[in-house]
Amino acid sequence: MATDNTQNSFRRGVMSLVILGLLRKEDMYGYQMITELSRRSQNVFSMKEGTLYPILHAMVAEGLLESYDAKSETGRDRKYYRITAAGSLQLKARREEWQVFTGAVNSVIGEGM
């Protein structure tokens, strides 16, 4: 059975992949990401700010994202995040890994049978 640390590491890795995918076309601020992740995933990815921001900060530290301050469409100052060139390369590699992984899992559990 997987340990809590293994499960947390897996979840964090999946969330990093999902965040990179979300930011590949548009810069977003934190709450915007939370609502968009929830909407696009039909509430499967229901995150709290306390979960999202540590992941974002780690991704900035890794050079996968960068942040900047700007006014939102409502005029409020917000911290926006955008994917970097390194983040785009990481997204491409991790998407390929994810496809192999999910294909293997589906083969084992009998997807489509």
Backbone bond lengths (Angstrom), bond angles and torsions (degrees), N, CA, C in turn:
res aa  C-N    CA-C-N  psi(-1)  N-CA   C-N-CA  omega(-1)  CA-C   N-CA-C  phi
1 M - - - 1.437 - - 1.528 109.29 -
2 A 1.336 116.39 143.72 1.466 120.85 -179.29 1.524 110.51 -72.45
3 T 1.323 114.75 141.82 1.464 119.20 177.24 1.524 109.16 -78.15
4 D 1.320 115.23 165.88 1.464 119.54 176.91 1.521 110.96 -59.33
5 N 1.349 116.87 -39.40 1.462 120.16 179.56 1.519 111.24 -63.24
6 T 1.333 117.61 -39.77 1.455 121.56 178.46 1.519 110.14 -65.44
7 Q 1.321 116.83 -44.97 1.463 120.58 179.31 1.523 110.87 -63.84
8 N 1.336 117.22 -42.67 1.467 120.29 178.76 1.515 111.32 -64.14
9 S 1.324 116.77 -40.30 1.457 121.24 178.48 1.528 110.50 -64.26
10 F 1.327 116.60 -42.33 1.463 121.13 178.19 1.531 110.45 -62.41
11 R 1.330 116.14 -47.40 1.466 120.40 -179.96 1.528 111.33 -61.17
12 R 1.327 115.96 -43.44 1.462 120.36 179.92 1.533 110.27 -62.47
13 G 1.333 116.42 -40.38 1.460 120.88 177.91 1.513 111.81 -64.44
14 V 1.317 116.57 -42.54 1.464 120.76 177.67 1.524 109.95 -64.41
15 M 1.326 116.95 -43.59 1.464 119.33 -179.37 1.525 111.00 -65.08
16 S 1.321 118.14 -37.09 1.464 120.49 176.53 1.519 110.27 -62.12
17 L 1.332 116.57 -43.20 1.459 120.91 177.75 1.526 111.16 -61.61
18 V 1.315 116.52 -44.67 1.467 121.48 -179.49 1.537 110.42 -64.34
19 I 1.312 117.33 -40.94 1.471 121.09 179.33 1.525 110.58 -65.05
20 L 1.330 117.21 -43.85 1.468 119.51 176.59 1.526 110.69 -59.18
21 G 1.323 116.14 -43.32 1.462 119.72 178.34 1.519 112.52 -62.92
22 L 1.309 115.97 -38.69 1.462 120.95 179.60 1.525 111.57 -65.19
23 L 1.328 116.43 -39.16 1.464 121.09 -175.38 1.530 113.49 -88.33
24 R 1.313 118.14 0.08 1.462 119.06 -175.68 1.523 112.83 -66.77
25 K 1.320 118.32 -23.73 1.468 121.20 -177.93 1.524 114.07 -113.01
26 E 1.329 117.29 -16.23 1.464 119.55 -172.60 1.525 110.80 -155.27
27 D 1.326 116.81 134.59 1.462 121.73 171.66 1.524 108.01 -69.76
28 M 1.326 116.67 144.02 1.462 120.40 -179.33 1.517 110.17 -144.17
29 Y 1.330 115.94 156.81 1.456 121.43 171.45 1.522 107.87 -96.54
30 G 1.327 116.66 166.18 1.452 122.42 -170.76 1.513 115.74 -52.76
31 Y 1.331 117.25 -54.80 1.467 118.99 -176.99 1.519 110.94 -64.03
32 Q 1.324 116.74 -34.13 1.457 121.27 176.99 1.538 109.99 -61.77
33 M 1.333 116.23 -40.87 1.464 120.25 177.72 1.524 110.72 -63.40
34 I 1.326 116.16 -43.93 1.469 120.62 -179.40 1.516 110.49 -58.55
35 T 1.319 117.38 -48.12 1.466 120.34 -177.90 1.528 111.42 -69.37
36 E 1.323 117.36 -37.76 1.464 120.39 -179.46 1.527 111.25 -70.78
37 L 1.328 117.87 -40.08 1.465 120.74 175.89 1.525 110.56 -60.87
38 S 1.304 116.37 -43.79 1.457 120.71 179.22 1.528 110.86 -63.51
39 R 1.317 116.60 -45.49 1.468 121.19 -178.84 1.522 111.51 -63.18
40 R 1.333 116.11 -50.62 1.470 119.88 -176.13 1.522 112.62 -67.89
41 S 1.319 117.63 -27.90 1.468 121.08 -178.06 1.525 112.33 -96.97
42 Q 1.303 117.49 7.32 1.463 122.57 -176.97 1.528 110.28 53.76
43 N 1.334 114.45 46.97 1.462 125.47 175.98 1.527 114.86 70.07
44 V 1.321 118.69 11.54 1.466 119.96 174.12 1.524 109.13 -68.69
45 F 1.325 117.17 -41.96 1.457 122.24 177.34 1.518 108.61 -97.24
46 S 1.310 115.17 84.84 1.456 122.34 178.49 1.525 106.94 -106.01
47 M 1.329 116.18 97.47 1.464 120.80 -173.75 1.516 111.41 -104.60
48 K 1.295 113.68 153.99 1.462 121.17 171.50 1.518 107.41 -103.23
49 E 1.333 116.35 156.82 1.463 120.58 -179.57 1.526 111.21 -58.19
50 G 1.328 116.48 -36.19 1.457 120.71 -179.65 1.523 113.24 -66.40
51 T 1.313 117.25 -18.25 1.461 122.22 174.84 1.518 110.54 -90.01
52 L 1.322 116.66 -42.72 1.464 121.65 -174.88 1.521 112.86 -68.63
53 Y 1.321 117.92 -48.87 1.463 119.79 -170.68 1.527 114.63 -63.42
54 P 1.329 120.43 -38.45 1.473 118.01 174.85 1.537 112.37 -61.97
55 I 1.336 116.73 -36.31 1.465 120.07 177.41 1.524 109.86 -65.99
56 L 1.336 117.37 -44.82 1.466 120.89 178.78 1.520 111.21 -60.89
57 H 1.334 116.86 -44.98 1.469 120.50 -178.99 1.526 111.00 -62.68
58 A 1.330 117.01 -40.01 1.465 120.48 177.47 1.526 110.73 -65.33
59 M 1.318 117.01 -39.25 1.467 120.49 -179.90 1.525 111.31 -68.54
60 V 1.323 117.00 -34.59 1.473 120.69 174.23 1.529 109.22 -65.13
61 A 1.327 116.93 -45.74 1.461 121.46 -179.97 1.532 111.57 -61.25
62 E 1.334 117.09 -32.54 1.462 122.11 178.84 1.526 112.30 -80.30
63 G 1.328 117.25 -8.91 1.459 120.73 -179.34 1.517 114.39 83.83
64 L 1.331 117.22 11.94 1.461 121.09 179.73 1.521 111.97 -83.66
65 L 1.319 115.94 -27.68 1.462 122.94 178.13 1.515 108.69 -131.50
66 E 1.322 114.98 160.14 1.456 120.30 167.75 1.516 107.33 -133.40
67 S 1.322 115.35 155.01 1.460 120.07 -178.61 1.515 109.64 -119.73
68 Y 1.322 114.57 156.19 1.460 121.67 176.68 1.521 108.22 -154.37
69 D 1.316 115.86 155.74 1.460 121.32 179.23 1.527 109.07 -96.87
70 A 1.332 115.46 137.06 1.466 121.53 177.82 1.519 108.09 -157.96
71 K 1.312 115.45 165.13 1.464 120.75 176.34 1.525 109.47 -83.23
72 S 1.316 115.31 138.09 1.467 120.24 176.28 1.526 108.63 -79.28
73 E 1.319 115.33 177.45 1.467 120.45 178.33 1.527 111.67 -62.06
74 T 1.329 117.81 -21.25 1.463 121.38 177.56 1.521 112.19 -88.46
75 G 1.344 116.99 -3.47 1.455 121.20 179.45 1.518 114.57 92.57
76 R 1.326 117.55 -3.75 1.473 121.07 179.24 1.525 110.07 -79.66
77 D 1.315 115.80 144.30 1.460 120.53 174.02 1.523 108.61 -72.11
78 R 1.322 115.85 132.74 1.457 121.69 -178.91 1.521 109.78 -138.32
79 K 1.322 115.82 155.80 1.463 121.37 172.22 1.521 106.54 -96.82
80 Y 1.320 115.18 115.34 1.460 121.82 179.20 1.517 109.72 -97.64
81 Y 1.325 115.09 154.27 1.456 122.27 177.48 1.519 108.75 -122.23
82 R 1.332 115.28 142.28 1.461 120.18 175.40 1.523 108.83 -136.99
83 I 1.313 114.04 152.74 1.460 120.60 179.87 1.531 108.83 -77.58
84 T 1.315 116.86 142.28 1.457 122.51 177.50 1.535 108.89 -95.66
85 A 1.320 115.65 174.73 1.472 119.99 175.54 1.526 110.02 -59.77
86 A 1.326 116.47 -41.92 1.476 120.41 177.36 1.525 110.54 -63.33
87 G 1.327 117.12 -38.05 1.458 120.99 177.78 1.518 111.90 -65.53
88 S 1.329 116.98 -38.06 1.462 120.82 177.66 1.525 110.97 -64.68
89 L 1.335 116.34 -41.31 1.470 120.14 177.19 1.531 110.60 -64.95
90 Q 1.317 115.87 -41.73 1.466 121.10 177.93 1.524 110.35 -62.21
91 L 1.329 117.30 -43.12 1.465 121.82 179.24 1.523 110.11 -59.20
92 K 1.312 117.29 -46.91 1.468 121.08 -179.67 1.528 110.68 -59.64
93 A 1.321 116.89 -48.85 1.467 120.99 -178.81 1.527 111.17 -63.82
94 R 1.327 116.85 -44.23 1.468 120.08 -176.50 1.518 112.27 -72.39
95 R 1.334 117.69 -29.68 1.471 119.89 174.90 1.520 110.16 -64.90
96 E 1.332 116.26 -41.84 1.463 120.26 178.13 1.529 110.12 -63.78
97 E 1.334 117.56 -43.57 1.467 121.33 176.96 1.526 110.51 -60.51
98 W 1.328 116.45 -42.57 1.463 121.12 -178.84 1.520 110.80 -63.08
99 Q 1.323 117.11 -41.02 1.467 120.16 179.30 1.526 111.15 -64.12
100 V 1.317 117.54 -41.47 1.464 121.29 176.88 1.530 109.54 -64.03
101 F 1.330 116.82 -47.01 1.459 121.79 -178.67 1.529 111.37 -60.16
102 T 1.341 116.94 -51.51 1.469 119.15 -177.45 1.522 111.45 -67.78
103 G 1.328 117.18 -32.88 1.461 119.81 174.92 1.518 111.70 -62.75
104 A 1.333 116.08 -42.48 1.466 120.39 179.01 1.520 110.96 -66.11
105 V 1.327 117.32 -43.98 1.465 120.32 178.93 1.524 109.83 -61.39
106 N 1.320 117.27 -45.71 1.459 120.73 -179.98 1.531 111.82 -62.34
107 S 1.338 117.18 -35.07 1.465 120.26 177.06 1.530 111.30 -65.14
108 V 1.325 115.76 -37.90 1.467 120.04 -178.39 1.525 111.20 -74.05
109 I 1.320 117.35 -42.68 1.466 118.99 -175.23 1.527 113.07 -87.36
110 G 1.315 117.25 -2.53 1.455 120.10 173.82 1.507 114.70 84.16
111 E 1.335 117.76 39.46 1.465 121.89 177.47 1.530 109.02 -55.23
112 G 1.331 115.68 132.41 1.458 121.38 176.28 1.519 113.90 83.56
113 M 1.319 117.89 3.63 1.473 119.67 -178.75 1.491 111.25 -99.94
